[in-house]
């Protein structure tokens, strides 16, 4: 179940890199998702127990909330908004 989450996140960050032309946008989006995860997980898991059972609904919820929060943060940073035209290759 973690592989699917990682695949979807990797594809989304790759798309963001191509769309914005900036690696910084991916770094910001990843940081926002990590911050959201670290804020929610203490309320969802008991650290005195072993590894938790898979919770795909929680993972999907965090991915969607992290994506929304990242979109909001990225819109506030004008240097990370998508370029008006895609970069031309080979010129």
Secondary structure, 3 states (H helix, E strand, C coil): CHHHHHHHHHHHHHHHHHHHCCHHHHHHHHHHHHHHHHHHHHHHCCCCCCCCCCCHHHHHHHHHHHHHHHHHHHHHCHHHCCCCCCCCCCC
